[in-house]
């Protein structure tokens, strides 16, 4: 039995990410992406995915993503349940983002390391000189 519900979705950011800070100071960003899939009859059907990211990742997404950009989102499906004021039970499935970035299929992206990610130094490997293949 598998308990790993990770998924990767590629789509366009529907609206600019909304960054909030909880009373504890933890950052939370919410955004949606859309993916158009072709049906058997040749028509396109849009699918929308709500996404949530926390802490530094959420701040990075809020600073990096804009509406209309093509992005790749990797995360887990999470279902939230709540009760309305009328006593009705509601639920929503969203992607809890574990990693995200821009898709380079139709454009370019520039990466810059943020100060909060300086904890680990990237490993540098020496590659022996070789003839080009």
C-alpha positions as CSV (number, residue, x, y, z in Angstrom):
1,X,0.0,0.0,0.0
2,X,1.4,3.4,-1.0
3,X,1.2,6.4,1.3
4,X,3.1,8.8,-0.9
5,X,0.8,11.2,-2.7
6,X,3.3,13.5,-4.3
7,X,2.6,15.0,-7.7
8,X,4.1,17.5,-10.1
9,X,2.0,19.9,-12.0
10,X,3.1,22.2,-14.8
11,X,0.8,25.1,-15.6
12,X,0.3,28.9,-15.7
13,X,0.0,31.0,-12.6
14,X,-3.6,32.2,-12.6
15,X,-3.2,35.3,-10.3
16,X,-0.3,36.8,-8.5
17,X,0.6,34.9,-5.3
18,X,-1.0,36.2,-2.1
19,X,1.5,36.4,0.8
20,X,0.3,36.5,4.4
21,X,2.1,36.3,7.7
22,X,0.4,34.4,10.6
23,X,0.4,35.9,14.1
24,X,3.4,33.6,14.8
25,X,5.3,35.3,12.0
26,X,5.2,32.2,9.7
27,X,4.8,33.1,6.0
28,X,2.0,31.5,4.0
29,X,1.5,32.0,0.3
30,X,-1.6,31.0,-1.8
31,X,-1.8,30.9,-5.5
32,X,-3.4,28.9,-8.3
33,X,-2.2,27.4,-11.5
34,X,-4.1,26.3,-14.6
35,X,-3.3,23.5,-17.1
36,X,-5.1,23.1,-20.4
37,X,-5.5,19.5,-21.5
38,X,-6.7,18.5,-24.9
39,X,-9.7,16.1,-24.9
40,X,-10.2,13.3,-27.4
41,X,-12.4,15.5,-29.6
42,X,-9.6,18.1,-29.9
43,X,-11.2,20.7,-27.5
44,X,-9.2,22.0,-24.6
45,X,-10.3,21.8,-21.0
46,X,-8.8,23.9,-18.3
47,X,-7.9,22.4,-14.9
48,X,-7.2,24.7,-11.9
49,X,-5.1,23.7,-8.9
50,X,-5.0,25.7,-5.7
51,X,-1.5,25.7,-4.1
52,X,-0.2,26.6,-0.7
53,X,3.5,27.1,0.4
54,X,4.9,27.9,3.8
55,X,7.8,29.8,5.3
56,X,10.8,30.7,3.1
57,X,9.5,28.8,0.2
58,X,6.3,30.8,0.3
59,X,8.2,34.0,0.5
60,X,10.4,33.0,-2.5
61,X,7.3,32.1,-4.5
62,X,5.6,35.4,-3.7
63,X,8.7,37.2,-4.9
64,X,9.3,35.1,-8.0
65,X,5.9,34.1,-9.5
66,X,3.6,36.4,-11.4
67,X,0.3,35.9,-13.2
68,X,0.7,34.2,-16.6
69,X,4.1,32.7,-15.9
70,X,4.6,29.0,-16.7
71,X,5.7,27.2,-13.5
72,X,6.4,23.7,-12.2
73,X,5.0,22.8,-8.8
74,X,5.9,19.7,-6.8
75,X,4.0,18.8,-3.6
76,X,1.5,16.7,-1.9
77,X,-2.3,16.7,-2.1
78,X,-3.9,17.8,1.2
79,X,-7.6,17.9,1.9
80,X,-9.0,20.6,4.3
81,X,-12.4,20.3,5.9
82,X,-14.4,23.0,7.7
83,X,-17.9,23.8,8.8
84,X,-19.7,26.9,7.6
85,X,-21.8,29.2,9.8
86,X,-24.9,27.3,8.6
87,X,-23.4,24.0,9.8
88,X,-22.6,22.7,6.3
89,X,-19.4,20.7,5.9
90,X,-17.1,21.8,3.1
91,X,-13.8,20.4,1.9
92,X,-11.1,21.5,-0.5
93,X,-8.1,19.7,-2.0
94,X,-5.0,21.7,-2.6
95,X,-1.3,21.2,-3.3
96,X,1.0,21.7,-0.4
97,X,4.0,22.9,-2.3
98,X,7.4,21.3,-1.5
99,X,9.3,22.8,-4.4
100,X,8.5,25.1,-7.3
101,X,10.2,26.9,-10.1
102,X,9.8,28.4,-13.6
103,X,9.4,26.2,-16.6
104,X,12.1,26.9,-19.2
105,X,10.2,25.3,-22.1
106,X,9.1,28.6,-23.6
107,X,11.3,31.1,-21.8
108,X,14.3,31.7,-19.6
109,X,14.6,32.2,-15.8
110,X,17.3,33.7,-13.7
111,X,18.1,32.1,-10.3
112,X,19.5,34.1,-7.4
113,X,20.3,32.6,-4.0
114,X,18.6,34.3,-1.1
115,X,20.4,35.1,2.1
116,X,18.4,32.6,4.1
117,X,19.7,29.8,2.0
118,X,23.4,30.4,2.7
119,X,23.4,27.6,5.3
120,X,24.8,25.0,3.1
121,X,27.6,25.5,0.7
122,X,27.2,23.9,-2.7
123,X,29.5,21.1,-3.4
124,X,32.1,21.8,-6.0
125,X,33.5,18.9,-8.0
126,X,36.5,18.8,-10.2
127,X,35.8,17.5,-13.6
128,X,38.8,16.1,-15.5
129,X,39.4,17.8,-18.9
130,X,38.2,15.6,-21.7
131,X,37.9,15.8,-25.4
132,X,34.5,17.1,-26.5
133,X,32.3,14.3,-27.8
